[in-house]
Amino acid sequence: MVCWENGKDETYMTEKNYTREDIDKACMQAANRFNQFEFQVPDAPGEEKGRKMAYNLYVPKNMQAGETYPLVLFIHDMGSCSEDVTRTLTQGKGATVWATSYWQNRQPCFVLAPCYPRQAADDDFQVTWEADATVELVKEVLRLQPSVDEKRIYGTGQSMGCMMLMELMLRNPGFFGGCFLVAGQWNPQTCGALKNENIWALVSEKDFKAFPIMGDCMKQIEVNGGRVTRGSLDAKASLPELNQKVRTIAGSGEHIFFTWFEGDSVLEELEDIKPWFYHMATWPQAYNLEAVGDWLFAQRRSPIDFSCKHHILLEHEDGSRQPMDVPFFQSKKIAPGTWQILSDGDYSYLVEGENEAFVIDSGYGCGNLRAYCQSLTDRPVKRIANTHDHFDHTANNSYFDCAYMSAETKKLATIPFPSFEGICFPRSYPVQVIDEGYVFDLGGRHLATFKIPDHAVGSLAFLDDQEGILFCGDELCMPFGKPVNGSVEYVHDLLLKLWKHKEEIKILYGGPGKGETRIIGQLLENMEYIMAGHEGEMMQPEPGKDAGKKAQGSEPVVYQRRLPHPPDRHHDDPADAAYKRIMNYAGICVIYDIRRVKEKNADDINM
């Protein structure tokens, strides 16, 4: 039997045979890993002076210098109200589960569990001074613990704790990256304001208060323009079955979920079941669901407003517009442990190793790509690599713990095209600069890095040693041909470098889709043909299209598919048309700028 406390994540991830009893035991042991402190609450006008709040804090072991870690705030139920600060660690698992060896191996994090001596939120939707004090406590921990990532502050709580947490979200919009709400409810009339939050709510269907009232809260979110994904769970199912069901629900790509345990599934058959038994029986079951934890840790606090996602229209080449009333992300499995993910026109990729699942390119910035990827795999999804800087490949980077890119890409990443007026994409996220030769070890699967900068400065490609896939961004498999932005000699040398690995490269996958390995060889022939002095016919630029615009009022934002990339805008100037040539040779179309044919290197190329 695999116990959570043995730290053997790889065994757990393959055997999936841990039990509910294993989790309970691990949580009991984890309670001893917290330290207890007292917070001096800042005095506020009209409030009692000298107030203090006792709290428990778990600090992750073996933190790495320069790294940041999420913080989970757990707020307890009314039954745990006590002068004994440790009581919240011994009744329920909402705090201790995150401090188990399993979760710390999977996602190292801080865990903060304040203790309220008396009821702090009631059924009349009133809260005590502890509400604002709790937010101040979190800020104090941020000050004392600089390794906490402010974008990854998560909240969870059961019963009264859930109620308090909902009020905190209303008072502090965007403060939490995401919240897991267990067996609670709040004033439905106010909950429409939660439409922009990342929420997973879980109740029991036979919880006579939480189930109907939380349902009303979700209806108000929808009335106010939010989208809610609903789903039922059988608490008597095996944990692998439950987690798979959760991942399926999370796969909708939305950011608010309302789930419930079906009927009597949270309780065994008893002769005398009180109505509130179903309420209390929800708590221990909820924190057994690792898939909800994975969803939670995939969320990020972000300035992007995704509340209008379902109002977005996509404009196609023929002028037709498609409303996004369907899940934003779609995916298909292209190889074992490998998925191609479509958002709007460009593809991202998910590559699964034994230890983690890794993402290549992040798309246009609509929807939570990380959460969607996590719904496809039970490996943790934490890191992403970018082939190049164009924002249709980098706009979702902020959801990930770290983005890997070239130094040139770091300078330009996530700069929106002018036609995406009024839409702001975060550029502040952890970045690691990499260069040619860098190898990602995913556990039994490796991605080797090649630098092939032509389509964009600093472009990278990643070769998968397991499936022979070269993930090449927009460099090789463009549907309309290969644009040559550097000198032909320069591009020839880049292609030759890749062609030396033709036995290892079985197939190409990039932003536009799929390409065959032979394309590299055919492009080489093209370059050699052009270098021999041949020129093609002049290509006239296509008429430009009206730029997209930020909608006014209730008008939806329009996302246009065919937009020029920032480095390529000189090609849209009619004055440059005479320099733009097209060559069809060896079955491949090559578009090139004859001003650069004679250049011996690309050091001064303004791409």
KOLTITOR-463547 format. One line per 2 residues: number of its first residue (from 1); their letters; for each residue x, y, z of C-alpha. Coordinates in Angstrom, 3 decimals. Layout:
% KOLTITOR-463547
NUM = a = X:Y:Z ~ ...
This chain:
% KOLTITOR-463547
1 = mv = 0.000:0.000:0.000 ~ 1.246:3.449:-0.872
3 = cw = 1.020:5.951:1.955 ~ 1.089:9.653:1.299
5 = en = 3.755:10.064:3.921 ~ 6.359:7.962:2.183
7 = gk = 7.075:10.733:-0.318 ~ 7.148:8.318:-3.250
9 = de = 5.225:10.439:-5.685 ~ 6.302:8.407:-8.641
11 = ty = 4.808:5.258:-7.070 ~ 1.592:7.028:-6.280
13 = mt = 1.292:8.405:-9.760 ~ 1.613:5.014:-11.383
15 = ek = -0.175:2.740:-8.927 ~ -2.978:5.031:-7.765
17 = ny = -3.772:2.798:-4.829 ~ -3.708:5.139:-1.879
19 = tr = -6.798:5.085:0.289 ~ -8.880:7.583:2.215
21 = ed = -7.371:6.144:5.391 ~ -3.866:6.897:4.085
23 = id = -4.837:10.530:3.570 ~ -6.364:10.808:7.057
25 = ka = -3.213:9.405:8.643 ~ -0.971:11.711:6.641
27 = cm = -3.009:14.758:7.640 ~ -2.779:13.859:11.329
29 = qa = 0.995:13.636:11.027 ~ 1.191:16.906:9.104
31 = an = -0.515:18.824:11.948 ~ 2.764:18.662:13.874
33 = rf = 4.600:20.544:11.122 ~ 2.845:23.862:11.759
35 = nq = 4.161:26.603:13.998 ~ 1.895:28.885:16.015
37 = fe = 2.060:32.689:16.066 ~ 0.063:35.726:17.086
39 = fq = -0.760:38.653:14.815 ~ -1.267:42.157:16.206
41 = vp = -4.229:43.434:14.206 ~ -3.816:47.064:13.024
43 = da = -6.124:49.397:14.926 ~ -9.061:50.734:12.931
45 = pg = -11.371:53.674:13.744 ~ -14.385:52.626:15.760
47 = ee = -13.007:49.176:16.463 ~ -11.648:47.580:19.607
49 = kg = -7.977:48.384:20.176 ~ -5.221:45.884:20.743
51 = rk = -6.867:43.004:18.951 ~ -4.830:39.913:18.201
53 = ma = -5.333:36.919:15.925 ~ -3.707:33.544:16.595
55 = yn = -2.665:31.538:13.573 ~ -0.865:28.419:12.370
57 = ly = 1.738:28.601:9.609 ~ 3.477:25.888:7.640
59 = vp = 6.609:26.926:5.747 ~ 7.788:24.584:2.970
61 = kn = 11.113:22.853:3.476 ~ 14.080:23.136:1.148
63 = mq = 12.957:26.328:-0.565 ~ 15.255:27.348:-3.413
65 = ag = 16.839:30.792:-3.524 ~ 15.034:33.054:-5.953
67 = et = 11.991:30.777:-6.191 ~ 8.494:31.747:-5.068
69 = yp = 5.767:29.492:-3.704 ~ 1.982:29.638:-3.377
71 = lv = 0.145:30.199:-0.105 ~ -3.056:28.376:0.883
73 = lf = -5.291:30.157:3.396 ~ -7.632:27.773:5.229
75 = ih = -10.565:29.140:7.257 ~ -12.195:26.680:9.635
77 = dm = -15.811:25.867:10.439 ~ -17.745:27.114:13.496
79 = gs = -17.142:23.853:15.363 ~ -13.408:24.665:15.420
81 = cs = -13.844:28.081:17.042 ~ -11.609:28.006:20.100
83 = ed = -8.959:29.797:22.102 ~ -6.763:26.815:21.228
85 = vt = -5.039:27.862:18.014 ~ -4.241:24.254:17.044
87 = rt = -7.861:23.114:17.075 ~ -8.309:23.935:13.396
89 = lt = -5.463:21.510:12.628 ~ -7.123:18.592:14.347
91 = qg = -10.730:18.929:13.155 ~ -10.859:18.455:9.425
93 = kg = -8.135:18.282:6.777 ~ -8.544:21.651:5.073
95 = at = -5.250:22.968:6.413 ~ -3.158:19.871:7.022
97 = vw = -3.697:18.150:3.672 ~ -1.512:20.745:1.893
99 = at = 1.337:20.143:4.372 ~ 1.475:16.373:3.762
101 = sy = 4.588:14.965:2.141 ~ 2.584:14.110:-0.931
103 = wq = 1.308:17.620:-1.587 ~ 4.612:19.234:-0.660
105 = nr = 6.381:16.978:-3.165 ~ 3.754:17.738:-5.769
107 = qp = 3.370:21.461:-5.043 ~ 5.472:23.038:-2.263
109 = cf = 3.423:25.760:-0.624 ~ 2.891:27.826:2.495
111 = vl = -0.222:26.997:4.514 ~ -1.876:29.621:6.726
113 = ap = -4.646:28.647:9.156 ~ -5.954:31.411:11.450
115 = cy = -8.070:30.559:14.454 ~ -11.258:32.428:15.347
117 = pr = -12.299:32.176:19.012 ~ -15.989:32.664:18.185
119 = qa = -18.374:32.510:15.232 ~ -17.121:34.984:12.631
121 = ad = -19.714:34.585:9.840 ~ -23.391:33.732:10.310
123 = dd = -26.472:32.730:8.327 ~ -27.653:36.348:8.235
125 = fq = -24.597:37.087:6.074 ~ -22.838:39.116:8.743
127 = vt = -19.135:38.897:9.548 ~ -17.036:40.105:12.464
129 = we = -13.843:42.172:12.452 ~ -11.958:38.934:11.731
131 = ad = -12.847:39.318:8.048 ~ -10.674:42.370:7.397
133 = at = -8.132:41.174:9.949 ~ -7.652:37.934:8.006
135 = ve = -6.704:39.846:4.860 ~ -4.286:41.950:6.895
137 = lv = -2.825:38.745:8.306 ~ -2.171:37.422:4.794
139 = ke = -0.438:40.692:3.913 ~ 1.676:40.389:7.062
141 = vl = 2.749:36.867:6.073 ~ 3.652:38.208:2.621
143 = rl = 5.858:40.816:4.297 ~ 7.528:38.281:6.592
145 = qp = 7.848:35.588:3.919 ~ 9.164:37.165:0.682
147 = sv = 9.129:33.739:-1.005 ~ 5.322:33.779:-1.179
149 = de = 4.073:34.400:-4.709 ~ 1.439:37.151:-4.543
151 = kr = -0.208:35.849:-7.719 ~ -0.743:32.460:-6.105
153 = iy = -2.678:33.145:-2.921 ~ -5.418:30.531:-2.643
155 = gt = -8.332:30.282:-0.251 ~ -10.292:27.307:1.011
157 = gq = -12.685:26.791:3.885 ~ -15.565:24.658:5.069
159 = sm = -18.968:25.746:6.361 ~ -18.383:29.027:8.247
161 = gc = -14.943:29.185:6.649 ~ -16.496:28.966:3.205
163 = mm = -18.929:31.773:4.113 ~ -16.111:33.984:5.388
165 = lm = -14.061:33.305:2.284 ~ -16.910:34.338:-0.025
167 = el = -17.189:37.637:1.844 ~ -13.430:38.140:1.552
169 = ml = -13.641:37.676:-2.222 ~ -16.450:40.236:-2.398
171 = rn = -14.467:42.748:-0.346 ~ -11.161:42.099:-2.121
173 = pg = -11.779:41.362:-5.824 ~ -8.866:39.580:-7.446
175 = ff = -7.006:39.084:-4.164 ~ -7.083:35.286:-4.485
177 = gg = -5.733:33.329:-7.399 ~ -8.508:30.804:-6.782
179 = cf = -10.778:29.486:-4.035 ~ -12.033:26.035:-3.118
181 = lv = -15.372:26.522:-1.302 ~ -16.581:23.544:0.738
183 = ag = -20.076:23.030:2.165 ~ -21.037:26.676:2.473
185 = qw = -23.120:29.475:1.007 ~ -23.544:33.230:1.126
187 = np = -25.990:35.954:0.197 ~ -27.019:35.200:-3.410
189 = qt = -27.961:38.836:-3.984 ~ -24.324:39.876:-3.632
191 = cg = -22.640:36.926:-5.345 ~ -23.031:38.198:-8.890
193 = al = -19.923:40.260:-8.192 ~ -17.910:37.013:-8.000
195 = kn = -18.218:36.417:-11.752 ~ -14.542:37.202:-12.351
197 = en = -13.139:34.978:-9.585 ~ -11.703:31.482:-10.010
199 = iw = -14.010:29.321:-7.883 ~ -14.576:25.629:-7.259
201 = al = -17.604:25.089:-4.982 ~ -18.418:21.644:-3.563
203 = vs = -21.445:20.684:-1.443 ~ -23.511:17.594:-0.700
205 = ek = -26.788:17.281:-2.570 ~ -28.527:16.491:0.745
207 = df = -27.012:19.466:2.550 ~ -30.353:21.179:3.159
209 = ka = -28.861:24.685:3.319 ~ -25.602:24.757:1.380
211 = fp = -26.824:22.947:-1.737 ~ -29.821:25.139:-2.635
213 = im = -28.312:28.439:-1.504 ~ -24.957:27.880:-3.202
215 = gd = -26.989:26.966:-6.284 ~ -28.713:30.352:-6.048
217 = cm = -25.322:32.043:-5.728 ~ -24.217:30.402:-8.960
219 = kq = -27.402:31.502:-10.738 ~ -26.687:35.099:-9.753
221 = ie = -23.161:34.802:-11.126 ~ -24.681:33.715:-14.439
223 = vn = -27.263:36.496:-14.386 ~ -24.366:38.939:-14.107
225 = gg = -22.547:37.531:-17.109 ~ -20.415:34.788:-15.588
227 = rv = -20.280:31.187:-16.812 ~ -20.630:28.258:-14.434
229 = tr = -19.795:24.625:-15.138 ~ -21.811:22.127:-13.095
231 = gs = -21.254:18.469:-12.318 ~ -22.177:15.763:-9.806
233 = ld = -19.812:13.364:-8.018 ~ -20.348:9.987:-6.382
235 = ak = -18.493:10.140:-3.057 ~ -18.544:6.331:-2.846
237 = as = -16.570:5.951:-6.064 ~ -12.876:5.112:-5.913
239 = lp = -10.519:8.046:-5.586 ~ -9.039:7.528:-9.086
241 = el = -12.586:7.564:-10.505 ~ -13.499:10.689:-8.565
243 = nq = -10.339:12.506:-9.643 ~ -10.901:11.610:-13.274
245 = kv = -14.458:12.943:-13.060 ~ -13.146:16.191:-11.581
247 = rt = -10.585:16.526:-14.391 ~ -13.322:15.989:-16.951
249 = ia = -15.423:18.753:-15.378 ~ -12.397:21.075:-15.230
251 = gs = -11.837:20.425:-18.940 ~ -14.643:22.840:-19.838
253 = ge = -12.065:25.618:-19.758 ~ -14.251:27.828:-17.565
255 = hi = -13.162:29.369:-14.280 ~ -16.209:28.820:-12.010
257 = ff = -17.376:25.319:-11.062 ~ -20.319:24.145:-8.980
259 = tw = -20.167:20.463:-7.996 ~ -22.007:18.294:-5.501
261 = fe = -21.822:14.835:-4.003 ~ -24.835:12.876:-5.174
263 = gd = -27.631:11.872:-2.769 ~ -26.473:9.767:0.183
265 = sv = -22.999:9.134:-1.215 ~ -21.179:11.048:1.562
267 = le = -22.670:8.821:4.287 ~ -23.046:5.148:4.984
269 = el = -26.554:3.842:5.625 ~ -27.656:4.931:9.089
271 = ed = -30.996:4.595:10.859 ~ -31.055:8.067:12.327
273 = ik = -29.404:10.582:10.011 ~ -29.778:14.186:11.064
275 = pw = -30.034:16.783:8.254 ~ -26.780:18.425:9.231
277 = fy = -24.881:15.131:9.045 ~ -24.663:15.473:5.269
279 = hm = -23.219:18.943:5.729 ~ -20.417:17.798:8.012
281 = at = -19.752:14.611:6.027 ~ -18.819:16.727:2.998
283 = wp = -15.673:18.159:4.580 ~ -13.476:15.074:4.850
285 = qa = -14.496:13.871:1.387 ~ -13.744:17.204:-0.271
287 = yn = -10.078:17.343:0.679 ~ -9.457:13.841:-0.654
289 = le = -9.822:15.151:-4.218 ~ -6.326:15.782:-5.484
291 = av = -7.701:16.871:-8.884 ~ -9.399:19.865:-7.260
293 = gd = -6.066:20.719:-5.642 ~ -4.387:20.511:-9.054
295 = wl = -7.027:22.851:-10.450 ~ -6.517:25.256:-7.533
297 = fa = -2.736:25.460:-7.930 ~ -3.137:26.061:-11.655
299 = qr = -5.007:29.344:-11.035 ~ -3.366:32.756:-11.056
301 = rs = -4.324:36.200:-9.932 ~ -4.293:38.224:-13.129
303 = pi = -5.309:41.689:-14.299 ~ -6.956:40.130:-17.331
305 = df = -10.734:40.246:-17.169 ~ -12.050:36.986:-18.548
307 = sc = -15.641:37.740:-17.550 ~ -16.607:38.543:-21.140
309 = kh = -15.052:35.395:-22.571 ~ -18.364:33.978:-23.646
311 = hi = -19.143:37.234:-25.461 ~ -16.006:37.024:-27.613
313 = ll = -16.503:36.532:-31.331 ~ -13.880:35.028:-33.624
315 = eh = -13.696:36.519:-37.088 ~ -12.671:34.102:-39.840
317 = ed = -11.113:34.731:-43.242 ~ -14.495:34.698:-44.963
319 = gs = -15.772:37.425:-42.626 ~ -17.989:35.089:-40.592
321 = rq = -17.961:35.405:-36.832 ~ -18.145:32.507:-34.402
323 = pm = -19.458:33.173:-30.871 ~ -17.439:31.514:-28.168
325 = dv = -20.352:29.730:-26.538 ~ -18.347:26.506:-26.734
327 = pf = -15.309:25.584:-24.624 ~ -12.467:27.818:-25.698
329 = fq = -9.862:25.054:-25.813 ~ -9.994:21.922:-27.931
331 = sk = -7.377:19.191:-27.985 ~ -6.398:15.948:-29.625
333 = ki = -3.799:13.359:-28.728 ~ -1.127:13.288:-31.439
335 = ap = 1.239:10.772:-29.806 ~ 1.530:8.881:-26.505
337 = gt = 1.527:11.473:-23.722 ~ 1.337:14.325:-26.250
339 = wq = -1.583:16.662:-26.970 ~ -2.130:19.396:-29.532
341 = il = -4.314:22.162:-28.085 ~ -6.215:24.636:-30.250
343 = sd = -7.426:27.978:-28.928 ~ -7.784:30.517:-31.729
345 = gd = -5.797:29.624:-34.773 ~ -2.433:28.739:-33.237
347 = ys = -1.612:25.474:-31.512 ~ -0.059:24.845:-28.122
349 = yl = 1.345:21.484:-27.056 ~ 1.318:19.422:-23.867
351 = ve = 4.140:16.888:-23.436 ~ 3.889:14.380:-20.590
353 = ge = 6.856:12.763:-18.888 ~ 6.983:10.527:-15.827
355 = ne = 7.485:13.458:-13.430 ~ 5.635:16.363:-15.021
357 = af = 3.672:17.563:-18.008 ~ 5.248:20.402:-19.962
359 = vi = 3.601:23.023:-22.177 ~ 5.012:24.557:-25.360
361 = ds = 3.558:27.960:-26.338 ~ 0.566:29.515:-24.592
363 = gy = -1.710:31.107:-27.196 ~ -3.751:34.292:-27.335
365 = gc = -4.403:34.812:-23.640 ~ -8.096:33.898:-23.426
367 = gn = -9.072:31.196:-20.963 ~ -6.823:29.441:-18.477
369 = lr = -4.508:27.239:-20.536 ~ -2.763:25.761:-17.516
371 = ay = -6.013:24.642:-15.912 ~ -7.134:23.106:-19.195
373 = cq = -3.850:21.231:-19.602 ~ -4.096:19.965:-16.039
375 = sl = -7.483:18.446:-16.938 ~ -5.726:16.288:-19.572
377 = td = -3.078:14.753:-17.315 ~ -2.471:13.670:-13.733
379 = rp = 1.134:14.885:-13.901 ~ 1.692:18.368:-12.437
381 = vk = 1.642:21.156:-15.036 ~ 3.930:23.944:-13.856
383 = ri = 6.305:25.012:-16.645 ~ 6.031:26.348:-20.161
385 = an = 8.511:27.057:-22.960 ~ 7.985:29.575:-25.758
387 = th = 9.231:29.067:-29.283 ~ 9.215:32.845:-29.911
389 = dh = 7.937:36.173:-28.625 ~ 4.772:36.800:-30.690
391 = fd = 1.873:37.271:-28.343 ~ -0.230:34.521:-29.926
393 = ht = 2.414:32.195:-28.450 ~ 3.062:33.908:-25.086
395 = an = -0.095:35.651:-23.828 ~ -1.032:32.875:-21.347
397 = ns = 2.426:32.647:-19.758 ~ 1.407:34.318:-16.501
399 = yf = -0.533:31.240:-15.389 ~ 2.637:29.138:-15.133
401 = dc = 5.267:28.920:-12.400 ~ 8.051:29.625:-14.878
403 = ay = 8.358:30.399:-18.585 ~ 11.496:29.318:-20.497
405 = ms = 12.561:31.369:-23.512 ~ 15.535:32.873:-25.282
407 = ae = 17.006:36.193:-24.156 ~ 15.645:37.895:-27.286
409 = tk = 12.168:36.517:-26.670 ~ 12.200:37.795:-23.083
411 = kl = 12.604:41.374:-24.345 ~ 9.578:41.230:-26.629
413 = at = 7.207:38.633:-25.169 ~ 3.512:39.401:-24.874
415 = ip = 3.452:42.694:-26.749 ~ -0.059:42.763:-28.249
417 = fp = -0.724:43.563:-31.882 ~ -2.256:47.032:-32.406
419 = sf = -5.560:45.518:-33.518 ~ -6.056:44.049:-30.009
421 = eg = -6.848:47.461:-28.587 ~ -7.617:47.754:-24.897
423 = ic = -6.558:44.217:-23.996 ~ -3.676:44.022:-21.527
425 = fp = -1.631:40.857:-21.073 ~ 0.559:40.464:-17.989
427 = rs = 4.290:40.465:-18.627 ~ 5.363:39.996:-15.026
429 = yp = 6.012:36.302:-14.427 ~ 9.088:34.181:-13.615
431 = vq = 11.308:33.694:-16.684 ~ 14.359:31.504:-17.183
433 = vi = 16.508:32.352:-20.183 ~ 17.731:29.335:-22.134
435 = de = 19.815:28.849:-25.272 ~ 20.678:26.147:-27.734
437 = gy = 21.661:22.890:-26.060 ~ 19.410:23.275:-23.024
439 = vf = 17.609:20.001:-22.226 ~ 14.323:19.686:-20.327
441 = dl = 14.134:16.483:-18.290 ~ 10.471:15.536:-17.790
443 = gg = 11.261:12.121:-16.333 ~ 12.024:9.452:-18.952
445 = rh = 11.440:12.030:-21.677 ~ 13.653:14.915:-22.799
447 = la = 13.262:18.020:-24.929 ~ 16.457:19.329:-26.543
449 = tf = 16.600:23.014:-27.498 ~ 17.660:24.344:-30.917
451 = ki = 17.948:28.023:-31.816 ~ 16.500:28.759:-35.252
453 = pd = 15.755:32.523:-35.323 ~ 14.296:33.610:-38.631
455 = ha = 10.533:34.060:-38.334 ~ 11.266:35.917:-35.097
457 = vg = 14.359:36.951:-33.203 ~ 15.389:34.279:-30.752
459 = sl = 13.103:31.529:-32.081 ~ 13.624:28.134:-30.445
461 = af = 12.624:24.625:-31.431 ~ 12.369:21.638:-29.096
463 = ld = 13.133:18.057:-30.132 ~ 11.350:15.291:-28.221
465 = dq = 13.639:12.281:-27.828 ~ 10.758:9.894:-27.108
467 = eg = 8.452:10.507:-30.074 ~ 10.825:12.270:-32.465
469 = il = 8.644:15.401:-32.636 ~ 10.261:18.733:-33.430
471 = fc = 8.130:21.498:-31.897 ~ 9.130:24.380:-34.142
473 = gd = 6.675:27.224:-33.510 ~ 6.132:29.193:-36.719
475 = el = 9.526:28.537:-38.295 ~ 8.990:25.548:-40.572
477 = cm = 5.408:24.423:-41.128 ~ 3.720:27.672:-42.187
479 = pf = 0.765:26.752:-44.401 ~ 1.542:29.459:-46.973
481 = gk = 5.228:28.778:-47.262 ~ 8.473:29.586:-45.516
483 = pv = 9.071:33.338:-44.962 ~ 12.770:34.197:-45.164
485 = ng = 13.428:37.226:-42.991 ~ 17.164:36.771:-42.745
487 = sv = 19.636:36.283:-45.557 ~ 19.181:33.135:-47.589
489 = ey = 22.669:31.998:-46.574 ~ 21.792:32.498:-42.941
491 = vh = 18.546:30.526:-43.186 ~ 20.382:27.811:-45.111
493 = dl = 22.793:27.365:-42.210 ~ 19.917:27.137:-39.713
495 = ll = 18.197:24.465:-41.772 ~ 21.425:22.540:-42.257
497 = kl = 21.867:22.395:-38.478 ~ 18.453:20.759:-38.144
499 = wk = 18.929:18.482:-41.151 ~ 21.846:16.817:-39.404
501 = hk = 19.227:15.409:-37.019 ~ 16.892:14.157:-39.765
503 = ee = 17.085:10.581:-38.468 ~ 15.857:11.717:-35.046
505 = ik = 13.121:14.063:-36.339 ~ 10.093:12.008:-37.318
507 = il = 7.541:14.826:-37.648 ~ 7.132:18.590:-37.207
509 = yg = 4.495:20.271:-35.069 ~ 4.185:24.022:-34.708
511 = gp = 1.793:26.911:-34.356 ~ 0.137:26.342:-37.746
513 = gk = -0.110:22.589:-37.215 ~ 1.659:19.545:-38.647
515 = ge = 4.475:19.229:-41.153 ~ 6.673:16.438:-42.518
517 = tr = 10.393:16.143:-41.811 ~ 11.176:16.244:-45.537
519 = ii = 10.140:19.920:-45.500 ~ 13.503:20.774:-43.924
521 = gq = 15.350:19.096:-46.806 ~ 13.122:20.712:-49.413
523 = ll = 13.654:24.129:-47.876 ~ 17.398:23.523:-48.007
525 = en = 17.098:22.854:-51.740 ~ 15.155:26.092:-52.075
527 = me = 17.837:28.074:-50.306 ~ 20.565:26.536:-52.475
529 = yi = 18.546:27.259:-55.621 ~ 18.126:30.906:-54.654
531 = ma = 21.791:31.174:-53.637 ~ 22.684:29.950:-57.123
533 = gh = 21.239:33.180:-58.526 ~ 17.651:32.254:-59.322
535 = eg = 14.834:34.633:-58.488 ~ 11.131:34.162:-58.636
537 = em = 8.286:36.390:-59.658 ~ 7.308:39.459:-57.666
539 = mq = 4.526:38.765:-55.193 ~ 1.955:41.497:-54.691
541 = pe = 0.897:42.049:-51.080 ~ -2.631:41.056:-50.149
543 = pg = -5.053:43.909:-49.417 ~ -5.119:44.737:-45.738
545 = kd = -8.091:44.060:-43.532 ~ -9.780:46.347:-41.099
547 = ag = -8.139:46.139:-37.707 ~ -9.960:44.552:-34.831
549 = kk = -11.236:46.837:-32.122 ~ -12.186:46.817:-28.519
551 = aq = -15.906:46.751:-28.314 ~ -17.825:49.618:-26.806
553 = gs = -20.658:49.045:-24.385 ~ -22.155:45.599:-24.795
555 = ep = -20.578:45.036:-28.209 ~ -18.312:41.996:-28.104
557 = vv = -14.566:42.077:-28.592 ~ -13.622:40.767:-32.026
559 = yq = -10.534:38.614:-32.372 ~ -9.297:38.465:-35.962
561 = rr = -7.342:35.468:-37.104 ~ -5.197:37.011:-39.849
563 = lp = -3.059:39.700:-38.288 ~ 0.477:40.761:-39.177
565 = hp = 3.142:39.972:-36.669 ~ 4.993:43.036:-35.331
567 = pd = 8.353:42.129:-36.927 ~ 6.716:41.565:-40.304
569 = rh = 4.900:44.875:-40.684 ~ 7.369:46.254:-43.218
571 = hd = 5.957:43.710:-45.663 ~ 2.553:45.411:-45.539
573 = dp = 3.961:48.701:-46.815 ~ 3.296:49.016:-50.609
575 = ad = 6.659:50.724:-50.923 ~ 8.319:47.437:-50.024
577 = aa = 6.344:45.337:-52.504 ~ 9.055:45.449:-55.137
579 = yk = 11.491:43.744:-52.797 ~ 9.258:40.840:-51.900
581 = ri = 9.764:37.697:-53.976 ~ 8.100:34.319:-54.121
583 = mn = 9.821:31.117:-55.181 ~ 8.241:27.729:-55.804
585 = ya = 10.839:24.992:-56.020 ~ 11.063:21.392:-54.864
587 = gi = 7.396:21.459:-53.856 ~ 7.796:24.267:-51.319
589 = cv = 6.847:27.920:-51.482 ~ 9.473:30.372:-50.205
591 = iy = 8.747:34.050:-49.624 ~ 11.869:36.142:-49.259
593 = di = 13.169:39.690:-49.255 ~ 15.763:40.119:-52.000
595 = rr = 17.441:42.956:-50.078 ~ 18.770:40.314:-47.726
597 = vk = 19.847:37.633:-50.171 ~ 23.425:38.856:-50.298
599 = ek = 23.789:39.306:-46.543 ~ 26.323:36.985:-44.996
601 = na = 24.849:37.062:-41.491 ~ 21.753:38.210:-39.720
603 = dd = 23.309:40.228:-36.928 ~ 21.860:43.523:-38.167
605 = in = 18.509:42.223:-39.307 ~ 15.570:44.038:-37.760
607 = m = 13.143:41.155:-37.331
